[in-house]
Amino acid sequence: MDAHLRVHLARKACTRCRSQKRRCDRATPACGLCQRLRQACHYEGRVISSPSSIPSSSPDAEISPETLSPGHVKDAIVKKLTSTPNDIFESYIQSIHPWFPIIAPQTSQGQLPKSWNEASLDYTLLALCISLLCTSPPPSSGDGTLSGLRSAYLQVKSWIAVIEGLEVTSLKIVQARTLVTLFEVAHGFYPAAYISIGTTVRAADALKVNAYLSPSSPATDESWREEAVLIGWAIRILDRFIAIHFGRHPSLTRSVAEGIHDLNKIPWPTGLEKDKRSPLWQLSRMYEASTLLDSIHNALHNPTSEQAFNVEEIGLLVETSHSLRTLLTKEVEDMDQIYSGGLGLCHTGLLLAYENGSKVQITDEQTLTCQSLATSSLHPLLTTITNTVYPFVSGTQAIELGRLPPFITFSVYKAASIVTERIWMETDSSEALRKLRVLRGFLKMVNARWSCCEYYLGLLNEDTAPRILKSIEGR
């Protein structure tokens, strides 16, 4: 080892690797394992800083605090935009709108400024967030340096903080916050996503977006009301999805979500038909599925005083989830099921229910039946998820990564995690290994678009015995 390399290595393993008794490469400012899992890396008795880890361009570097104003902030953001308003919003329509239509088409297409000189501050911020989300991540360098995409993400977060400090708010800024939170979810930026969804919920609440999710909402500008409905759905989907990553805590929007999960009570934007092939319909189905997912999560982590595992409540939720899953499979063609965010959220909810049900402590005949049904139902669901992604992993069918909602990846990861945990219980270990190869192969493939897959693969590797990992990778 040469002297130059030795200078950049810590004397001891980082606290995370030491606590988990894992081999640490002692790289600074963060070891390889912590970089891969996007976790904070700490070395005992040492504070590590690296000038190269600080973005070269920041709001403070471009604008003097004494002259800071919305106009100055807008001009600085415009410098980061390399396309016209029409091109940026067209990229949204093509890549994000089909599965996450939070911006009404008539707004994004019919009211675009001709140039950035005519655009408002909130429009430029929203455009910057769209550009960020539409950009695919570069291949991981593994050297701990910031990629261009991550650097751009940090700049966007800086602008949002500056605009918040200037007390500028609007629906477009809430939309921009939502897209940034979606970006964090899609690329596995935790706990950043958990923090961002909290500020996004509060920003929406400050604009009284929640009031427009009620059929009896007060009259206002119709286009504003329509977008408020869409953004309200989107925030709840993200909030519920993020909540399942953080264990026992309920979603933030649970208290204001009562009574609006019924499709017949949803205040649909006027002039839009309930076309089951439309992006709006798909968003509403994701909203329904997320409501059930949230209810399952709450029932599992907030048991009653009488029962640690409420068999009857979970049973009803599983039955309802199955009904929605049946509807979704009828509405979506077989080859397009992989692109159904609603179906992915349904599968996630069922996996959570079955996984916990199979582990329930047997105390009476009811819990015995519950455990038996959960265990017997888990296997076919894992097989269904594996079979859904197999054509893409095997190369018999090409995948359109631009159409794939990042919510799908968690259901695949969860399935792989359960198979990994139960592999020692399987009578046919070769079939379990086949499932793992397919599920992990799908995550590796989708990582080219959503790098949360790298985060999930890191979690799977931590829970996989070395000999099993060796068998999966065929080494």
Secondary structure, DSSP 8 states (H G I E B T S, - for coil): --HHHHHTB-SS--HHHHHTT-----BSSS-HHHHHHT----BTTB----GGGS-S--HHHHS-GGG--HHHHHHHHHTT--S-HHHHHHHHHHHTTTT---S-HHHHHHS--SSTTS--HHHHHHHHHHHHHHS-------SS---HHHHHHHHHHHHHHHHHHTT---HHHHHHHHHHHHHHHHTT-TTHHHHHHHHHHHHHHHTTGGGGGSTT-----HHHHHHHHHHHHHHHHHHHHHHGGGTT---TTGGG-TT--SGGGS---TT----TTSHHHHHHHHHHHHHHHHHHHHHHHS--SS-SS-HHHHHHHHHHHHHHHHHHHHHS-GGGGGG-HHHHHHHHHHHHHHHHHTT----SHHHHHHHHHHHHHHHHHHHHHHHHHHHHHHTSS---GGG--THHHHHHHHHHHHHHHHGGG-S-HHHHHHHHHHHHHHHHHHTTT-THHHHHHHHHHHHS-HHHHHHHHT-
